[in-house]
Each structure stands twice: as C-alpha cells, then as structure tokens.
Amino acid sequence: MDNQQKELIKLAHAKMPFGKYEGHYLIELPEYYLVWFKTKGFPKGKLGEQLQTVYELKLNGLEPLLRNIRAQFPKPLT
C-alpha cells in the first residue's frame, strides 16, 4: 500500500476535533461549513490540508469515495 492510499484511509476516518461538528467525520461536514473555511481560510497544518481535500472531493461529487474506503477499512490506520 502506497503513501497516497494510506492518506486516503486516514482521511476517510478523520473527524472534526472542535466546534459545532466536533466528532463528525470530515466527509460528513455540511458543504456550507467547508465553503466558510474556504472563504475564511483553512486551519494550518494537517487538519487544514484534510479539510481542503474534503472540500475538493465534495465540490467534485466524490464523497462516496471516502465512504467506500471507510467501509473497506473499518479501522483507521495508526
């Protein structure tokens, strides 16, 4: 398994660590919330990168990709 695949699996299991949607999978965040981050600026670091990727996936209608990955790999990689 290459690094890109591992990152997608981690992203499929990533959850929002704070705020109104704390504990929700990033891919399940409402689109308006991600658009807000896009206009205000994504957080720095790993979370910001993940939120930006989720934004792009949703923008292109690819949410099922991460849901399918989570179904195939029910446990997050460590």
Residue pairs with C-beta under 8 A, 6 or more apart in sequence:
6 77
8 65
8 66
8 69
9 69
9 73
9 76
9 77
10 76
10 77
11 26
11 27
11 50
11 53
11 54
11 66
12 25
12 27
12 66
12 67
12 69
12 70
12 73
13 25
13 70
13 73
13 76
13 77
14 25
14 26
14 50
15 22
15 23
15 24
15 25
15 26
16 22
16 23
16 24
16 25
16 26
16 29
17 47
21 29
21 30
21 33
25 66
25 70
26 50
26 51
26 54
27 54
27 57
27 58
27 63
27 66
27 67
29 51
29 54
31 58
34 51
34 54
34 55
34 58
35 55
37 43
37 51
37 52
37 55
38 52
38 55
42 48
42 49
42 51
42 52
42 55
43 51
54 66
57 63
57 65
57 66
